[in-house]
Amino acid sequence: MIRHKIIYSLLAGLSLLGFAACQDAPDFSNTPSIEYRGNLHYSFRDKNGVVWDTIQHVLRFTDGDGNIGLSDKDDPAINDYFSELYLKRNGVFTQIYARLAVRPANPIRYYGRIPLLNTTDRIEPLEGDIKYGVRLRKDTPIEYPSNGGFVESTLKTGDTIRFDFYIKDRSGNTSNKVESPEIILKLDQ
């Protein structure tokens, strides 16, 4: 009786493996595609008493030829993960800039490197999640365009922000752009 249970279990397991092997590989575009999945948002005070909000974003990606990510051998100046920060003022999101004495100021952007995901020479579809964290400091000097000029401000508790994201693959194909939902800064520790 025990022998039959073992054989039936083995047959069931082999059948499942055979079924999985017969399924076709997913049919993704060779241009990467992303979808915003969510975020984890919390506030903390560092050892110097500075208050920060940390927002860890999760993006879902697909890529048909699996050439997402950069290795240590790639030029360190190249990035493949990009996000831009927007602030809501008077019901409208506007890109914000680091407040600098020199004009023109640069928009606040975050960028990074996704690690090399396909380490073989085979072209195969990939999908997965990318997690990327951003820290925003309370009272960070910012400015935003308004009425042909710039308004000076700082990041404060209760400010509503949003991020836009996109990625690039090793061939230089740029994904679609996605937006985070509105995020209300805590900055309250």
N, C-alpha and C positions, 0 to 999 in steps of 0.2 A: 504494500500500500504506500509506504514512504517512497519507494523507488518510483512509482507512478506519479506521485506529486512532484518529485524532482524533475522527472522527464517532462511533465506538463508545464512546469514552470520554465524549464529550459526552452521548450517549444514556443511558449508564449513570448518569452524574451527575444528569441531569434526572429519570430514573426514581426515584433515591433521594430527590431533593427532593420529587417528587410523592408518594411513599410517606409521607414524614415529614409532609407537609402534610395528608394524609388521616387521620392519627392523631388521636384525640380528646384533648382536654385532660384532665389527671388530675382525678379526682373526689375532692377533699379536702373535709373539713368546714370550715365557716367559723370554727370554733373551732380555734385553733392546736394542733398536736400536736408533741411533742418526743420524741427518743430519744437516750440517752447513747451516744456513739460512741467515746470514749476520752480519754486525757489524755497530756500530756508533763510529766514531773516531774523537776526537777533542783534542786540545792542550790548556793548560792554565798555568798561573803563579800563584803560591800560595802567601799568605801574606808575606812569607819570601823571595820571589823572585826566588824560585826554579821552573823550568819549567818541566811540566809533560805532557805526552800523556795519555789520558784515552781511552780505547777501550772496548766497551760493545759488547760482542758476544751474538748471539742468536742461540741456538741449538733447533731443533725439535726432540722430543723423542716419542717412542711408547714402550709399555710394556704390554704383554698379561695378566699377573697376577696382575698388578697394585701395585707392592710393591716397588715403587720408593720413595725415601725420608727418612729422619731420623727425629725422634722426639726429644724433649728436654730430654726425658728419656733415649735415647741411649747414649752410651759412647761418651763423647765429643772429644775423640781422633780419632774417626772414621770419615772418609770423604767419600763422594760418587760422587764427581765431581773432575775431574783431567784434567790439561792441562800442556803442556810442551812448552817451548819457543825455537825457532830456529832462527838463524841469517844467512843471505845469504852473503857469501864471495866467490869471484871468481866464481860466478854462481851456487854455491852449498850451500844448507842449512845444517848447522851443529848445534847441540845442544850447547847452551851456558851455561857457569858456572858462579856462583858468584865468583869474584876474592877474594881469601882468602890466608892468609899466610900458612895455614896448608893444606897439601895434604892428601887424594885426595879431590878435591873440589866437591861440589854437583851441579848437573844440576839445572838450574832455573826452578822450577815447581810451579804451582799455584793449589790449591785445596780448596775445600769448601764443604758445606753441602747443599743439596737440602732439603727444608722442606718436611715433611710428606704430601703426596698428597692424599692418600686414607685413610681416618680416620675411615672407617667402617671395620668390620670383613669380608666383602664380597670380594671374588676374582673377580675382574672385570678389563677389559682392560683400559689402560690410554694412552692418547696422549696429548701433549701440547708443549709449548715452555719454555725453560730455558734461562734466561738472566743472564749473569755473566760479571762483569766489572773488568778490570785489569788496573793498573796505572804503567807507566814506567817513570822513572826520567831521565832527561837529564844528561849525564856524569856519569851514573851508571857504576862503575868498573865491567868489565866482562872479561872473557877469553874463548877461544875456542880452541879445539884441531887442531893441524896442524903439519905435518911432525914429528909425534912421540912426540911432546911437546905441550905446550900451548902458545898461543899468547895473550898478555894482550892488552885490548882495553877499550873503553867506548861506551855507547849508544849515537849516534849522530843523528842530523837532516839528513834525507835522507837514514838512514840505512833501509834495507828491512828485515822484520821479518815474521815469520809464527808461528802459534800455532797448536798443535795437541791436540785433546780432546777425552775423554772417560768418561763413568759414570758406576757406579755399583748399582745393586738393593739390597734390604735387604737380599736376599738369597746369595749374593756374585757373582751373574752373571755379567760378564763384557761385556759392549756393544762393538760394533765395534769402531774403531778409525777413526776420521775424521780430516781433515786439514782445517784450515782457508785459504782464498786466501792470496796472498802476501800483506803485509801492509807496507807502507813506512812511517817511523816515521816523524812526523812534528816537534815536540819539538822546536817550533818557536815563542812562545809568548814573 
